């Protein structure tokens, strides 16, 4: 059994997936790497075949969405520690070893979110998600201006992942409904159940996935709607605590919009609107309380 299982989801980006795999495998850590391929053709498989490393496996999946891919990858791995990154990311040298060390050196660490940094913008207005940890320990569900780690650089103990109920397939990139916030949803579940979350600056990944031009606004809308759905789901699942978490986010965005108006800055009520829209949109779905997940229609 390897000590670390790494999962990378990919779809129709064979060259990028191969580069991400090479970056992970450059580390001599005792790991297994599973790339879950949801592509329409065999181009990604062919690109990955050129990597001669027995630690790499490719799993084809007919399902769609990063959450489904990650869950499928976990299902075919065995290590006690799980790590995740994306095909448009390049883990820095020693990433896998650093991830494993964070868990093996401290038995109380349950989840880890690492730094995700960006290269210079190709054009003004381009956007890609990033994460710069501020606080080492995640003591509660964050507010919008606090640490919110992302799935591009994430680790979790397998037993904790299984207890939390895996990634919600209706959340995340490529999902049929709420296209983002799958890691935020998992973070909420973890903090509500008292698991210890560490934000580690020494665990670093380069994110190359800039969106440009007309693709930027839809990405923001999709993500903010999905974040609202994650908080709305837990307001329904977790009682008073979940409602208070969602209320803090609504209060933050309401206050920011009012402050912008008072200081003659352009207010951006859309952020609040899409958060609330996502939260209310959860009522179209039943919830599986045991798994903490939406029930697909």
N, C-alpha and C positions, 0 to 999 in steps of 0.2 A: 504494500500500500504506500503510495506517495504521501508526503507530508502536506502538500498544497495542491489544490485543484483550481485551475484558472479557466474561466469560461469567457469566450468572446462571441457575441452574436454578429451575424453579417448577412447582408442581402445585396447581391448584384454589385459588389465592390471587391472583386477578387484581388486586385493588386494591393489595395489598401489593407485588406485582411491579412495578406501574406506579410506585409511590412509590420503590422501590429504583432503578428505571431513571432516573427524574427526578433522583435524587440523583447518580447517576453522570454523567448528561449535563449537569448544571449546570456542569461543568468544560469549558472550551473546548479541552481537550487533543485532539490529533490521535489519535482513537480510533475503534474500531468496537465496538458493544455488541450482543451476541447473547443474547437471552433464550430459553432452551430450555424449551418448554412441554409438560409431560406430563399436562395436565389432561384430565378426562373430557368437557369440553364446550368451547365457543368463548368463554366468558366472559372468560378471561384475554387472548385475542387481541383481543377487542373493547376491553378496558380499555387495552391497549397501543397500539391504533390511534389513540387520542386524543393521543398524543405525536407532535408534528410535528417530528421530528428525523431527518434522513437517515442519521445514524450508527447508528440502531437497526434491528435486524432481529429477527423472531420466527421461531423454528424449532420446528415441531411434531414430537413424538417419541412413538411408541407404546411405547417402553421405559420402565422404571421405575427410580427411584433417582438420587440426586444424582451419583454417579460416571458413570453412563451419560450423564446430561445434560451434564455438563462435557466428557466426551470428545466427545460429538456437537457441542457448541459449538466446541470447539477445531478439529474437523475442517472446519468451514465458515469459519474465520477465517484471516487471513494474516499478522498482525503478528509481529515477532520477539520481542515480550514479551507474555506472557499474564497476565491478572489475574482473580481470582475473588472474588465475594461472593455473598450469599444474598438471597432475596426478603424475609426478615424483618430485613434489615440496612439501615442508612442510612449510606453513606460520607460522611465529613465533607467540607466544602468543600475543593477542590483535591486530593481523594484520588487521582484518576487521574494528575494531573500529578506528584504526589509519588511515586507508584509508578514511573512512567516514569523520573523523575530518578534514583531509587535504582539503576536498572539502567544508564542511559546515562552516569552520572557515574563508575561503577566497573565496569569490564569483568570484574572477578573475582567479582562478585555473581551467583550462579546462582539462588538462591531467596530470597524475602522473605516473612516472616510479620509482619503488623502488629498493632497493639493492637486488641482487641475489648472494648469497655466496655458496661456495663449501666446502664439507668435504675434508679431506686429500685424495690425489689420491691413488687408489688401486695399480696402477702400473705406473712407469715412462712412459710418452708418452700418458697416458689416457687424455681424453678431455671432458669437459662439458662447456656450455655457462655460463657466469657470468656477473655481472654488479656492479661496484663500483662507485657510483656517485661522481663526482668531483665538478661540478658547480650546484648550486641550481636551477637556471633558465636556460632553454634551449632557447637561444636568436636567434638561426638560425639553419639551417640544419647542423649537425655536420660533421667534418672531421673524417677520420678513427681513429685518436688518441684522439678524444673527446668523450663526453658522448653519448652513443648509448644504450638506454634502451631496455629491451627485454620483450616479452609478458608473461613471467613467473611471472611477478609482475607488473601489469599495471592497471590503473584506468582511467576512462573518464566519463564526464557528458553525459548522454543519448542524450541530444539535440545536443551536439557537434558530437557524434558518428554518429547520423543520418544525420547531415549536411555534414560530411566528406564522407559519402557513404559506411560505414561498411568495414569489412576486405575484401580484394581482394581474391577470391577463387582460383586464379591461383598462389598465393603466400602462403608460409607457409609449415610447416611439413605435409607430406601426400598429398600435392598438386600434380596434375598430371604433372606440368611443372617445376616451380621454387620453390624448397622445402626449403623455409626459407624467412626471411626478411619481413614478413607480418606486423610486428610492425614498422619496419623501414619505410616501405611505408606509414603507417598511420602517423608516425612522420613527414615525408616530407610534406604530405598533410596539416597537422596541422600547421606547421611552415610557410609554404607558404601562408596560409590564416590568419596568425596573431594570432592564438590561443596561450594561455599561458601554457607552459609545465614546470612542476616542477619535479626535480629529488630529491627524498627524501631518505636519508640514514636511517631515523628512521623507514621506512617501509621495513621490511626485510623478505626474503624467503630463505630457504635452498633448493638447487637444488641437487638432488641425481642422476641425469641421466647421469653418465659418459659413454662415448663410449670407447671401448678398442680395441687394436690390429688393425686388418685390417679394422675395422669400422670407424677409426678416419679420415683417408684421404678422403674417399668419403663424409663424413659429411662436412669437410672444403670446398671441391669442390662445393658441393650442395649449401652451404650457400653463398659462395662468388659469385657464378653464380646468385643466387637469389638477392643478394644485388645489383649487376650490373643491373639486370632486373628492380629493383625498381627505381634506379636512371635513367636508360635509359627510363623507362616509363615516368618519370616526365620531362626529357629533351624534350620528344615529347609533353607532355601535357602543360607544364608551360612556354614555350618560353625561353627567355634569362636566367631567374633565374634558371630554371631547368637544362639548358645546363651548366651554370657556376658551379652549385653544382656537377654535374658529372665530369666536368673538374678538379675541386679541388681534387676529389678522384683519378683520373688518374694521376694528377701531384704528389700527395703524394706517390703513389705506384711507379711511375717512379723514383722519387727522392730517395726513400728508396732503390730501386734495384741498382741504380748507386752508392749510398753511400756505400752499402755493398761491391760492386765490388772494389771500390777505397780503402777500408780499409781491403781488402783481407778476407772479411767474405763471407760466401756462400750466393750468391744472391738468392732470391726466386721470380723469375719473374712470377711464376704460379699464384700468388695472382692477379697481374695486368691482366694476360691473362684471367682468369675466370671472373673477373669483366667486362672486355670489351666484352667477349663472351656473358655474360648475357645481357648487354646493347644492343648489336646488335641483340640478340635473340628476343627482344621485337617486332622487325619489322615483325615477323611472325604473329602478332596478331593486330587486330583493337583495338581501345580504346574507352571506353565510357567516354566522357569528363565530363558529369554531375556527374557520380559516381566516376570518377578518377580510373577506373578499367579496366583490360583487358576484352575483349569480347571473350568468349570461341568459338572455332570453331564449 
